[in-house]
Amino acid sequence: MDKRTDRIVDLFFEDIPYSPEASDAQEKISAALGERFDELCADRSEGEAIDAVLAEYGSLAKLAQLAGYTEEQAAAWRNAGDAAELKPTKKLLWRQRLRTYAAAWFVCAAFMELLWVFYNAYHRNAEFFFVLLMTAIFALLAWLLIRKIVRTERAVKEQKYDNEAFAYLRARSDKYTKRLFNSVALLIGAVFIFIGSEMSFFVFGNSKSAELAENFFSNMIEVQIPLFLLVKNIILHRLLRKRISLPDEKKARRYGILITAFSLVYWVGVTVFTVAARSSFSYPANIFIGAAFIFALIIIVLDLTARRRVTFRNLVFNPRRFAVVTAAAVLGGGFMLLQRDTWYTQSYINSVPVVEHNTHKIEYDEETGVYTITSSTEDFKILHLTDIHIGGSLYSYNKDMKALRACYAEIEHTQPDLVLVTGDLCFPLGIMSMSLNNSAPVQQFAAFMRNTGIPWAFTYGNHDTENLSTLNKTELNEVYTSLSYKTSGNLLYPYVQPDVMGRNNQLIELRNTDGSLNTGLFMIDSNAYTGEGINVYDYIHDDQVEWYAEQVGRMNSEAGRTVNSFVFFHIPLQEYKTATELYLDGSDEVTYYFGENPGDHGGITNDLVCCSDYPSKMFDTALELGSTTGFFCGHDHYNNASIEYKGIRLTYGMSIDYLAMPGIAKETKQRGAELITIHPDSTWDLEQIPLTSIT
């Protein structure tokens, strides 16, 4: 069919209101005129044939008669008296779109609840009937909304539209037709990527079924959003399709089948390849990430080529809209990606063997939250680690592996009886670590320590619960509680907390073989930020100090003497800065033992000692009580000196960090740990264990 005859017909129908009858007539007239043009071309040139067509069919009435219509029918097409105008058309469609968004949401909610129904039915949970009721409610609401949409569309069936209204509907039809086909591809890809990622963790990470279920439901939003888009686009596509005809419905149907079949074949192939080649990859789910990029490129090529056959105008470029949508997609997609649980180091963690160590009696007081370790040996060894900074992302994978291997090297070398971590175990700091997730790193480190078999405890750091991290302090506390001693057998995290400031304040009592009190180990939260500005660090508050003093008094009263104690925290006290400055000035008020304090070394503050601007009563109270002989902290990464000031040893832990500080991965002399050896008479020795001395 010659397109010139189509253009002739288009000119005659240009000012005719849209109606299904007029649209069908235009299509039949175009076909009939094309056939007549071909007949005329048999005995003359194409130019002469066009002239003859224009002379013979110079009016709409004559064109109508050519296709078998009457003059009265042609006149009726021109009647615009009952044609809907742009404004009411837009208003009604806006209402239908709102109903569609709500209906799509309820469909997705019902789908999610239905999965919970099967899960609760399988596990015979008491919530089964409640979840079943919620499924029914969501499904009913979705059905009522869709019913309202259908009834509204029936009322405007066979409606005529003036030119402005028709142009608007045609643009909307193109929009939802294109979105429909892309959302089909998006949902299929999302389902395979989601299941592939979850099953990689389960099958290749050797996780428990309970962990799989927890991750499955917590990450289901990655499928829910594409499902919502698909349901919404199906309804709106059908809605517009009922009002105006597509350019070619048969081609649209074939294109939809093509997109669906290609997507399924592609992702099944990716899945088969992943299973076949799983031994060649440390984390097989990474294959899906690369496959998703290739898949997106193929869909874009199809959008630019084959899709033009099923739309009036395939590409309509709006720079402002493109910029807004792209920015929203990048920000939204990036935010979701940064929040995602990832398990790249799980294969290594699963291979970590038990470290040879002594076994001691550990007891827990349900009322006070105090753990008691009764030593089975004369000396008791504590390994102090700090600032491990696990990122938990693909970007940080290599550095996370180095950090875990460094921790294992220190643990294997020293074979401690207890490991204490003074904060910043994870690093959920967005683009700096390419992750906002502080759940997976915590669970991975807990699994790592569980495999070593060494009991451990920790204090929170300022980075462990950042503002945008996936878990706030309450939620992270729940994670730690679920991983604690009753579950893991080696994480000494209290199930009850003292009613004071901080995310975790606890006491571990160390007793000699005869049961006598030897040393109190205080893990006190130095908190994170005051909220008064960027990186305005918090401090140990007065009620925390009072709780510390009460516990010291209780231990002294029980023992009938002053019991030795250590205090572990993350952010250094102001006295660390005072003592460091005195040491650098050559003062005899301090005693130097080892290490150096070169300052922040190019970080954010560039301070010699990065402490809070607010003074804490912690040091003065410790002096007054005379119990604490050693403070241990982290936070400054490059600082690792041990200095005695006013009779109390102030020690910076050597950091593990490969990720947080720019360029620190290439530095070596600051990385390591400290070994505290406590003797039966409560005296103690402290040895710095640089990682370079081990490897």
C-alpha positions as CSV (number, residue, x, y, z in Angstrom):
1,M,0.0,0.0,0.0
2,D,1.4,3.4,-1.0
3,K,1.8,5.8,1.9
4,R,0.8,8.7,-0.3
5,T,-2.8,7.4,-0.4
6,D,-2.7,7.1,3.4
7,R,-1.7,10.7,3.7
8,I,-4.6,11.7,1.4
9,V,-7.1,9.9,3.6
10,D,-5.5,11.5,6.7
11,L,-6.1,15.0,5.3
12,F,-9.8,14.3,4.9
13,F,-10.1,12.9,8.4
14,E,-8.0,15.6,10.0
15,D,-10.9,17.7,11.3
16,I,-13.2,14.8,12.0
17,P,-13.8,13.9,15.7
18,Y,-12.5,10.6,16.8
19,S,-15.0,7.7,17.2
20,P,-14.7,4.0,16.8
21,E,-16.8,4.1,13.6
22,A,-14.7,6.9,12.1
23,S,-11.5,5.1,13.0
24,D,-12.7,1.9,11.3
25,A,-13.9,3.8,8.3
26,Q,-10.6,5.6,7.9
27,E,-8.8,2.3,7.9
28,K,-11.1,0.7,5.3
29,I,-11.0,3.8,3.1
30,S,-7.2,3.8,3.2
31,A,-7.2,0.1,2.1
32,A,-9.8,0.7,-0.7
33,L,-8.0,3.8,-2.0
34,G,-4.7,1.9,-2.0
35,E,-6.2,-0.8,-4.1
36,R,-7.6,1.8,-6.5
37,F,-4.2,3.5,-6.7
38,D,-2.6,0.1,-7.6
39,E,-5.2,-0.4,-10.4
40,L,-4.5,3.0,-11.9
41,C,-0.7,2.4,-11.8
42,A,-1.2,-0.6,-14.1
43,D,-1.5,1.7,-17.2
44,R,0.1,5.0,-16.2
45,S,2.9,6.4,-14.0
46,E,2.5,6.8,-10.2
47,G,2.3,10.6,-10.6
48,E,-0.5,10.3,-13.1
49,A,-2.2,7.8,-10.8
50,I,-2.1,10.2,-7.9
51,D,-3.6,13.0,-10.0
52,A,-6.3,10.6,-11.1
53,V,-7.1,9.6,-7.5
54,L,-7.3,13.3,-6.4
55,A,-9.6,14.1,-9.4
56,E,-11.8,11.1,-8.9
57,Y,-12.1,11.1,-5.1
58,G,-11.8,14.8,-4.2
59,S,-14.4,14.7,-1.4
60,L,-15.0,12.7,1.8
61,A,-18.3,11.5,0.4
62,K,-16.7,10.0,-2.7
63,L,-14.0,8.3,-0.5
64,A,-16.7,6.9,1.7
65,Q,-18.6,5.5,-1.3
66,L,-15.3,3.8,-2.5
67,A,-15.2,1.8,0.7
68,G,-18.9,1.0,0.7
69,Y,-20.2,3.8,3.0
70,T,-23.1,6.2,2.3
71,E,-23.0,10.0,2.1
72,E,-25.1,10.1,5.3
73,Q,-22.6,8.0,7.2
74,A,-19.8,10.3,6.0
75,A,-21.8,13.4,7.2
76,A,-22.4,11.7,10.6
77,W,-18.6,11.3,11.0
78,R,-18.2,15.1,10.7
79,N,-20.8,15.7,13.4
80,A,-18.9,17.0,16.4
81,G,-21.9,17.9,18.5
82,D,-21.6,14.9,20.9
83,A,-17.7,14.8,20.9
84,A,-16.0,15.0,24.3
85,E,-13.7,17.9,24.8
86,L,-10.2,17.9,26.3
87,K,-10.9,19.2,29.8
88,P,-13.6,16.7,30.9
89,T,-11.7,13.9,29.2
90,K,-8.6,14.6,31.2
91,K,-10.6,15.0,34.4
92,L,-12.3,11.6,34.0
93,L,-9.1,9.9,33.0
94,W,-7.3,11.4,36.1
95,R,-9.9,9.8,38.3
96,Q,-9.5,6.5,36.6
97,R,-5.8,6.7,37.0
98,L,-6.1,7.3,40.8
99,R,-8.4,4.2,41.0
100,T,-5.9,2.2,39.0
101,Y,-3.0,3.1,41.3
102,A,-5.0,2.1,44.3
103,A,-6.2,-1.1,42.7
104,A,-2.7,-2.1,41.7
105,W,-1.4,-1.4,45.2
106,F,-4.1,-3.7,46.7
107,V,-3.3,-6.4,44.2
108,C,0.3,-6.3,45.2
109,A,-0.6,-6.3,48.9
110,A,-2.9,-9.2,48.4
111,F,-0.2,-11.1,46.6
112,M,2.3,-10.4,49.4
113,E,-0.2,-11.5,52.1
114,L,-1.0,-14.7,50.0
115,L,2.7,-15.6,50.2
116,W,2.5,-15.1,54.0
117,V,-0.5,-17.4,54.1
118,F,1.4,-20.2,52.4
119,Y,4.4,-19.6,54.7
120,N,2.3,-19.6,57.9
121,A,0.3,-22.6,56.8
122,Y,3.5,-24.6,56.2
123,H,4.9,-23.6,59.5
124,R,1.5,-23.8,61.3
125,N,1.9,-20.4,62.8
126,A,-0.9,-18.8,64.8
127,E,-0.9,-15.8,62.5
128,F,-2.3,-17.9,59.6
129,F,-6.0,-16.9,60.0
130,F,-5.1,-13.2,60.5
131,V,-3.0,-13.1,57.4
132,L,-5.7,-15.0,55.5
133,L,-8.2,-12.3,56.5
134,M,-5.9,-9.5,55.4
135,T,-5.4,-11.3,52.0
136,A,-9.2,-11.4,51.5
137,I,-9.6,-7.8,52.5
138,F,-6.9,-6.6,50.1
139,A,-8.3,-8.8,47.3
140,L,-11.8,-7.5,47.9
141,L,-10.7,-3.8,47.8
142,A,-8.8,-4.5,44.6
143,W,-11.9,-6.1,43.0
144,L,-14.2,-3.3,44.0
145,L,-11.8,-0.7,42.5
146,I,-11.4,-2.6,39.3
147,R,-15.2,-3.0,39.1
148,K,-15.6,0.7,39.5
149,I,-13.1,1.3,36.7
150,V,-14.9,-1.1,34.3
151,R,-18.3,0.4,35.0
152,T,-17.0,3.9,34.4
153,E,-15.5,2.8,31.1
154,R,-18.7,1.2,30.0
155,A,-20.5,4.6,30.4
156,V,-18.1,6.2,27.9
157,K,-18.1,3.3,25.4
158,E,-18.3,4.4,21.7
159,Q,-17.6,8.0,22.9
160,K,-16.5,10.6,20.3
161,Y,-13.6,12.9,21.0
162,D,-12.7,16.2,19.5
163,N,-9.2,16.6,18.0
164,E,-7.5,17.9,21.2
165,A,-9.0,15.2,23.4
166,F,-8.1,12.5,20.8
167,A,-4.5,13.8,20.6
168,Y,-4.3,13.6,24.4
169,L,-5.7,10.1,24.5
170,R,-3.4,9.0,21.8
171,A,-0.4,10.3,23.7
172,R,-1.6,8.5,26.8
173,S,-2.2,5.3,24.8
174,D,1.4,5.4,23.5
175,K,2.7,6.0,27.0
176,Y,1.0,3.1,28.7
177,T,1.5,0.8,25.7
178,K,5.3,1.4,26.0
179,R,5.2,1.1,29.8
180,L,3.3,-2.1,29.6
181,F,5.8,-4.0,27.5
182,N,8.7,-2.6,29.5
183,S,7.1,-3.6,32.8
184,V,6.6,-7.1,31.5
185,A,10.4,-7.4,30.9
186,L,11.1,-5.6,34.2
187,L,9.0,-8.0,36.3
188,I,10.3,-11.1,34.7
189,G,13.9,-9.9,35.2
190,A,13.2,-8.8,38.8
191,V,11.7,-12.2,39.7
192,F,14.7,-14.1,38.4
193,I,17.3,-11.7,39.9
194,F,15.5,-11.8,43.2
195,I,15.1,-15.6,43.4
196,G,18.6,-16.0,42.0
197,S,20.1,-13.8,44.7
198,E,18.2,-15.4,47.5
199,M,18.9,-18.9,46.4
200,S,22.6,-18.1,45.9
201,F,22.7,-17.1,49.6
202,F,20.8,-20.2,50.6
203,V,22.4,-22.9,48.3
204,F,25.9,-21.5,47.9
205,G,26.1,-19.7,51.3
206,N,24.8,-22.8,53.3
207,S,22.4,-20.6,55.2
208,K,19.5,-21.9,57.2
209,S,16.0,-22.0,55.8
210,A,14.8,-19.5,58.5
211,E,17.4,-17.1,57.2
212,L,16.3,-17.6,53.7
213,A,12.6,-16.9,54.7
214,E,13.6,-13.8,56.6
215,N,15.6,-12.4,53.7
216,F,13.0,-13.4,51.2
217,F,10.2,-11.5,52.8
218,S,12.4,-8.5,53.8
219,N,13.5,-8.0,50.2
220,M,10.2,-8.8,48.5
221,I,9.8,-5.1,47.7
222,E,12.2,-5.7,44.8
223,V,9.4,-7.8,43.2
224,Q,6.5,-5.9,44.6
225,I,7.4,-2.6,42.8
226,P,7.7,-4.2,39.3
227,L,4.5,-6.1,40.0
228,F,2.7,-2.9,40.9
229,L,3.9,-1.3,37.7
230,L,2.8,-4.2,35.6
231,V,-0.7,-4.3,37.1
232,K,-1.1,-0.6,36.8
233,N,0.1,-0.5,33.2
234,I,-2.2,-3.4,32.2
235,I,-5.2,-1.7,33.6
236,L,-4.4,1.7,32.0
237,H,-3.4,0.1,28.7
238,R,-6.7,-1.7,28.5
239,L,-8.5,1.4,29.6
240,L,-7.0,3.5,26.8
241,R,-7.4,0.7,24.3
242,K,-11.1,0.7,24.9
243,R,-11.3,4.4,24.2
244,I,-9.2,4.6,21.1
245,S,-7.8,1.8,18.8
246,L,-4.1,1.0,18.7
247,P,-2.3,1.5,15.4
248,D,-2.3,-2.3,15.0
249,E,-3.7,-4.5,17.7
250,K,-2.4,-7.8,16.2
251,K,1.2,-6.4,16.0
252,A,0.9,-5.2,19.6
253,R,-0.2,-8.7,20.7
254,R,2.7,-10.3,18.8
255,Y,5.2,-7.8,20.3
256,G,3.9,-8.6,23.8
257,I,4.4,-12.3,23.2
258,L,7.9,-11.6,21.8
259,I,8.9,-9.6,24.9
260,T,7.5,-12.2,27.3
261,A,9.0,-15.2,25.5
262,F,12.4,-13.5,25.1
263,S,12.6,-12.4,28.8
264,L,11.7,-15.9,30.0
265,V,14.2,-17.7,27.7
266,Y,16.9,-15.2,28.5
267,W,16.6,-15.5,32.3
268,V,16.1,-19.2,32.3
269,G,19.4,-19.4,30.3
270,V,21.1,-17.1,32.8
271,T,19.9,-19.3,35.7
272,V,21.0,-22.5,34.0
273,F,24.4,-21.0,33.3
274,T,24.7,-19.8,36.9
275,V,24.0,-23.2,38.3
276,A,26.4,-24.8,35.8
277,A,29.3,-22.3,36.5
278,R,28.7,-21.8,40.2
279,S,32.0,-23.3,41.2
280,S,33.9,-20.7,39.2
281,F,32.4,-17.8,41.1
282,S,32.8,-16.8,44.8
283,Y,29.3,-15.3,44.8
284,P,27.2,-16.7,41.9
285,A,24.5,-14.1,42.2
286,N,27.0,-11.6,40.7
287,I,26.3,-13.2,37.3
288,F,22.7,-11.9,37.5
289,I,24.0,-8.3,37.9
290,G,25.9,-8.5,34.7
291,A,23.1,-10.3,33.0
292,A,20.7,-7.6,34.1
293,F,22.8,-4.9,32.4
294,I,22.9,-6.8,29.1
295,F,19.2,-7.5,29.3
296,A,18.5,-3.8,29.8
297,L,20.5,-2.9,26.7
298,I,18.6,-5.5,24.6
299,I,15.2,-4.1,25.8
300,I,16.4,-0.5,24.9
301,V,17.3,-1.7,21.4
302,L,13.8,-3.3,21.0
303,D,12.2,0.0,22.3
304,L,14.0,1.9,19.7
305,T,13.2,-0.4,16.8
306,A,10.4,-3.1,16.9
307,R,8.2,-1.2,19.3
308,R,7.5,1.6,16.8
309,R,5.1,-0.7,15.0
310,V,2.7,-0.8,17.9
311,T,2.5,3.0,18.8
312,F,1.4,6.1,17.1
313,R,4.6,7.9,18.0
314,N,7.3,5.6,19.4
315,L,9.7,8.3,20.8
316,V,8.7,11.6,22.3
317,F,11.7,13.2,24.0
318,N,10.9,15.6,26.8
319,P,14.3,16.9,28.2
320,R,12.8,18.1,31.5
321,R,10.9,14.9,32.1
322,F,13.8,12.8,31.0
323,A,16.1,14.6,33.5
324,V,13.6,14.3,36.4
325,V,12.8,10.6,35.7
326,T,16.4,9.7,35.3
327,A,17.4,11.5,38.5
328,A,14.5,9.8,40.4
329,A,15.4,6.4,39.0
330,V,19.1,6.8,39.8
331,L,18.4,8.1,43.3
332,G,15.6,5.6,44.0
333,G,17.4,2.6,42.5
334,G,20.6,3.6,44.1
335,F,19.0,4.0,47.5
336,M,17.4,0.5,47.2
337,L,20.7,-1.0,46.1
338,L,22.5,0.6,49.0
339,Q,20.0,-0.8,51.5
340,R,20.1,-4.3,50.1
341,D,21.4,-7.2,52.2
342,T,24.4,-8.7,50.5
343,W,26.4,-11.8,51.4
344,Y,29.5,-11.6,49.3
345,T,31.9,-12.7,52.1
346,Q,29.7,-15.6,53.1
347,S,31.7,-18.3,51.3
348,Y,34.8,-17.2,53.2
349,I,33.0,-17.0,56.5
350,N,31.6,-20.5,56.0
351,S,35.2,-21.8,55.6
352,V,36.6,-20.2,58.8
353,P,37.7,-23.0,61.2
354,V,37.5,-23.0,64.9
355,V,40.6,-21.4,66.6
356,E,42.2,-23.4,69.4
357,H,41.3,-21.8,72.7
358,N,40.6,-22.4,76.3
359,T,37.1,-23.1,77.5
360,H,35.7,-21.2,80.4
361,K,32.5,-21.2,82.4
362,I,30.1,-18.5,81.2
363,E,27.0,-17.5,83.1
364,Y,24.3,-14.8,82.5
365,D,22.2,-13.0,85.1
366,E,18.7,-12.5,83.6
367,E,17.9,-9.6,86.0
368,T,21.1,-7.5,85.8
369,G,22.3,-8.4,82.3
370,V,25.7,-9.2,83.6
371,Y,27.8,-12.0,82.1
372,T,30.3,-13.8,84.4
373,I,33.3,-15.6,83.0
374,T,35.0,-18.0,85.5
375,S,38.4,-18.7,84.1
376,S,39.7,-22.2,83.8
377,T,43.3,-21.0,83.5
378,E,45.6,-18.9,85.6
379,D,46.0,-16.1,83.0
380,F,43.1,-14.8,80.9
381,K,43.8,-13.3,77.5
382,I,41.6,-10.6,75.8
383,L,42.1,-9.5,72.2
384,H,41.1,-5.9,71.6
385,L,39.9,-5.2,68.0
386,T,38.5,-1.9,66.8
387,D,37.2,-0.1,63.7
388,I,36.7,-3.2,61.5
389,H,34.5,-1.3,59.1
390,I,32.8,-4.0,57.0
391,G,30.9,-2.3,54.1
392,G,28.9,-5.3,53.0
393,S,28.7,-4.2,49.3
394,L,30.1,-5.5,46.1
395,Y,32.3,-2.3,46.0
396,S,33.8,-3.1,49.4
397,Y,34.0,-6.9,48.9
398,N,37.8,-7.1,48.6
399,K,38.4,-4.8,51.5
400,D,35.8,-6.7,53.6
401,M,37.7,-9.9,52.9
402,K,41.0,-8.3,54.0
403,A,39.4,-7.0,57.2
404,L,38.0,-10.4,58.1
405,R,41.2,-12.2,57.2
406,A,43.1,-9.6,59.3
407,C,40.8,-10.3,62.3
408,Y,41.2,-14.1,61.8
409,A,45.0,-13.7,61.7
410,E,45.0,-11.8,65.0
411,I,42.7,-14.3,66.6
412,E,44.6,-17.3,65.4
413,H,47.9,-15.8,66.4
414,T,46.9,-14.8,69.9
415,Q,44.4,-17.6,70.7
416,P,42.5,-15.3,73.1
417,D,39.9,-16.3,75.7
418,L,37.7,-13.3,74.8
419,V,37.6,-10.8,71.9
420,L,36.4,-7.2,72.6
421,V,35.5,-4.9,69.7
422,T,35.4,-1.2,70.4
423,G,33.0,0.0,67.8
424,D,32.5,0.7,64.1
425,L,32.1,-3.0,63.2
426,C,30.2,-1.9,60.0
427,F,30.3,1.1,57.8
428,P,26.8,1.9,56.3
429,L,27.9,5.3,54.9
430,G,26.3,5.4,51.4
431,I,28.6,6.2,48.6
432,M,31.7,5.9,50.7
433,S,31.0,2.2,51.2
434,M,28.3,1.7,48.5
435,S,26.0,0.5,51.2
436,L,23.6,1.7,53.8
437,N,23.1,-1.8,55.2
438,N,24.2,-2.4,58.8
439,S,22.3,-5.6,59.2
440,A,24.1,-8.0,56.9
441,P,27.6,-6.9,58.0
442,V,26.6,-7.5,61.7
443,Q,25.2,-10.9,60.9
444,Q,28.3,-11.9,58.9
445,F,30.7,-10.8,61.6
446,A,28.6,-12.7,64.2
447,A,28.8,-15.8,61.9
448,F,32.5,-15.3,61.5
449,M,33.1,-15.1,65.3
450,R,30.7,-18.1,65.8
451,N,32.9,-20.2,63.6
452,T,36.1,-19.2,65.4
453,G,34.5,-20.4,68.6
454,I,35.9,-17.5,70.7
455,P,33.5,-15.6,73.0
456,W,33.2,-11.9,72.1
457,A,31.5,-8.7,73.0
458,F,31.6,-5.1,71.7
459,T,30.7,-1.5,72.1
460,Y,28.9,0.6,69.5
461,G,30.8,3.1,67.4
462,N,29.5,6.2,65.7
463,H,29.1,4.5,62.3
464,D,27.2,1.4,63.5
465,T,23.8,3.2,63.4
466,E,24.1,6.0,60.9
467,N,21.0,8.1,60.1
468,L,20.2,6.5,56.8
469,S,21.3,3.0,57.7
470,T,18.8,0.3,57.2
471,L,18.4,-0.5,60.9
472,N,18.1,2.1,63.6
473,K,19.5,1.5,67.1
474,T,16.3,-0.3,68.3
475,E,16.2,-2.6,65.3
476,L,20.0,-3.3,65.4
477,N,19.6,-4.1,69.1
478,E,17.0,-6.7,68.1
479,V,19.4,-8.3,65.6
480,Y,22.2,-8.5,68.2
481,T,19.8,-9.9,70.8
482,S,18.7,-12.6,68.3
483,L,22.4,-13.5,67.7
484,S,23.4,-13.4,71.4
485,Y,24.6,-16.1,73.8
486,K,21.5,-18.3,73.9
487,T,21.6,-18.6,70.1
488,S,25.2,-18.4,69.2
489,G,26.9,-19.6,72.4
490,N,29.7,-17.0,72.1
491,L,28.3,-13.5,71.7
492,L,28.0,-12.0,75.1
493,Y,25.3,-9.4,74.4
494,P,23.0,-8.6,77.3
495,Y,19.3,-9.3,76.9
496,V,18.5,-6.5,79.3
497,Q,20.0,-3.0,79.5
498,P,20.5,-0.6,82.3
499,D,18.1,2.4,82.1
500,V,20.8,4.9,81.1
501,M,21.9,6.7,77.9
502,G,23.4,4.6,75.1
503,R,22.7,1.7,72.8
504,N,24.5,-0.9,74.9
505,N,26.1,-0.5,78.3
506,Q,27.2,-3.8,79.9
507,L,29.5,-5.4,82.5
508,I,31.3,-8.7,82.2
509,E,32.7,-10.0,85.4
510,L,35.9,-12.0,85.1
511,R,36.5,-14.4,88.0
512,N,39.5,-16.5,88.9
513,T,39.5,-20.3,89.0
514,D,38.4,-20.2,92.6
515,G,35.4,-17.9,91.8
516,S,36.9,-14.8,93.3
517,L,36.4,-11.5,91.4
518,N,39.4,-10.6,89.3
519,T,38.4,-7.8,86.9
520,G,35.3,-6.0,85.7
521,L,35.1,-5.4,82.0
522,F,32.9,-2.4,81.2
523,M,31.6,-1.9,77.7
524,I,30.2,1.6,77.7
525,D,28.6,3.4,74.7
526,S,30.3,6.6,73.9
527,N,27.2,7.3,71.6
528,A,27.5,8.7,68.1
529,Y,26.5,12.3,67.3
530,T,24.9,15.1,69.3
531,G,22.7,16.1,66.3
532,E,23.9,19.7,66.6
533,G,25.9,19.6,63.3
534,I,27.9,17.4,61.0
535,N,30.2,15.1,62.9
536,V,29.6,16.7,66.2
537,Y,30.6,13.7,68.3
538,D,28.8,12.6,71.5
539,Y,30.3,11.5,74.7
540,I,29.7,9.2,77.7
541,H,26.8,10.9,79.6
542,D,26.4,11.4,83.4
543,D,23.9,8.7,83.9
544,Q,26.2,6.2,82.2
545,V,29.0,7.3,84.6
546,E,26.7,6.9,87.6
547,W,25.8,3.4,86.5
548,Y,29.5,2.6,86.1
549,A,30.1,3.9,89.6
550,E,27.3,1.8,91.1
551,Q,28.6,-1.4,89.5
552,V,32.1,-0.6,90.7
553,G,30.7,-0.1,94.2
554,R,28.7,-3.3,94.1
555,M,31.8,-5.3,93.0
556,N,34.0,-3.7,95.7
557,S,31.3,-4.5,98.3
558,E,31.1,-8.1,97.3
559,A,34.9,-8.6,97.2
560,G,35.6,-6.5,100.3
561,R,38.3,-4.7,98.3
562,T,38.8,-2.4,95.3
563,V,38.2,-4.6,92.3
564,N,40.3,-3.9,89.2
565,S,38.3,-2.9,86.1
566,F,38.8,-1.9,82.5
567,V,36.5,0.4,80.4
568,F,36.1,-0.1,76.7
569,F,34.4,2.5,74.5
570,H,34.7,3.9,70.9
571,I,35.2,7.7,70.9
572,P,38.2,8.8,73.1
573,L,37.7,10.9,76.2
574,Q,39.1,14.5,76.2
575,E,41.8,13.2,78.6
576,Y,43.3,11.3,75.6
577,K,43.9,14.6,74.0
578,T,45.3,16.1,77.1
579,A,47.7,13.2,77.8
580,T,48.8,13.1,74.1
581,E,49.6,16.9,74.1
582,L,51.5,16.5,77.4
583,Y,53.5,13.6,76.0
584,L,54.4,15.6,72.9
585,D,55.5,18.5,75.1
586,G,57.8,16.1,77.0
587,S,55.9,16.3,80.2
588,D,56.7,13.8,83.0
589,E,53.0,13.7,84.0
590,V,52.5,10.9,81.4
591,T,54.3,7.6,80.9
592,Y,54.7,6.3,77.3
593,Y,54.4,2.6,76.6
594,F,54.1,2.1,72.8
595,G,52.6,3.2,69.6
596,E,52.0,6.7,68.1
597,N,49.3,9.3,67.7
598,P,49.9,10.9,64.4
599,G,46.3,12.4,64.3
600,D,43.5,11.9,61.9
601,H,45.9,11.6,59.0
602,G,43.9,13.3,56.3
603,G,40.4,12.5,57.5
604,I,37.5,14.9,58.1
605,T,38.8,16.6,61.2
606,N,42.6,16.4,61.0
607,D,42.6,16.6,64.8
608,L,45.4,15.1,66.9
609,V,42.8,13.3,68.9
610,C,39.3,13.2,67.6
611,C,37.2,13.4,70.8
612,S,33.9,15.1,71.7
613,D,33.7,18.8,72.4
614,Y,31.7,17.9,75.5
615,P,33.6,16.8,78.6
616,S,32.6,13.6,80.3
617,K,32.8,12.8,84.0
618,M,34.1,9.3,83.2
619,F,37.8,9.9,83.8
620,D,37.4,11.9,87.0
621,T,35.0,9.4,88.4
622,A,37.4,6.6,87.6
623,L,40.2,8.4,89.4
624,E,38.0,9.0,92.4
625,L,36.9,5.3,92.6
626,G,40.4,4.0,92.0
627,S,39.1,0.8,90.3
628,T,39.8,1.3,86.6
629,T,43.4,0.9,85.6
630,G,42.9,0.9,81.8
631,F,40.8,2.7,79.2
632,F,40.6,1.3,75.7
633,C,39.1,3.0,72.6
634,G,39.3,3.3,68.8
635,H,37.8,5.8,66.4
636,D,40.9,7.6,65.2
637,H,42.3,4.7,63.0
638,Y,45.9,5.9,62.8
639,N,46.3,6.6,66.6
640,N,47.5,3.5,68.4
641,A,49.6,4.8,71.4
642,S,49.3,3.6,74.9
643,I,50.0,6.3,77.5
644,E,49.5,6.3,81.3
645,Y,48.0,9.5,82.7
646,K,47.3,10.0,86.4
647,G,47.7,6.3,87.0
648,I,45.2,5.2,84.3
649,R,46.5,3.6,81.1
650,L,44.9,5.2,78.1
651,T,45.2,2.9,75.1
652,Y,44.2,3.4,71.5
653,G,43.4,0.2,69.7
654,M,45.2,-0.5,66.4
655,S,42.5,-0.3,63.7
656,I,41.6,-3.0,61.2
657,D,40.0,-0.5,58.7
658,Y,40.6,-1.0,55.0
659,L,37.6,1.0,53.9
660,A,36.6,4.1,55.8
661,M,39.7,6.4,55.7
662,P,40.8,7.4,52.2
663,G,44.0,5.6,51.2
664,I,44.1,3.5,54.5
665,A,44.0,0.2,52.6
666,K,47.5,0.8,51.4
667,E,48.8,1.7,54.9
668,T,50.1,-1.0,57.2
669,K,51.8,0.2,60.3
670,Q,48.5,1.3,62.1
671,R,46.7,-2.1,61.5
672,G,46.6,-4.7,64.2
673,A,45.3,-5.4,67.7
674,E,46.2,-5.5,71.4
675,L,46.5,-8.5,73.7
676,I,45.6,-7.9,77.3
677,T,46.8,-10.7,79.6
678,I,45.2,-10.6,83.1
679,H,46.9,-12.4,85.9
680,P,45.1,-14.0,88.9
681,D,46.2,-11.1,91.2
682,S,44.5,-8.6,88.7
683,T,47.7,-7.3,87.4
684,W,47.9,-7.2,83.7
685,D,50.2,-6.9,80.7
686,L,49.4,-5.2,77.4
687,E,51.1,-6.2,74.1
688,Q,50.6,-4.5,70.7
689,I,50.2,-7.1,67.9
690,P,50.7,-5.3,64.5
691,L,49.3,-7.3,61.6
692,T,52.7,-7.0,59.9
693,S,54.3,-8.9,62.7
694,I,52.0,-11.9,62.0
695,T,52.0,-12.0,58.2
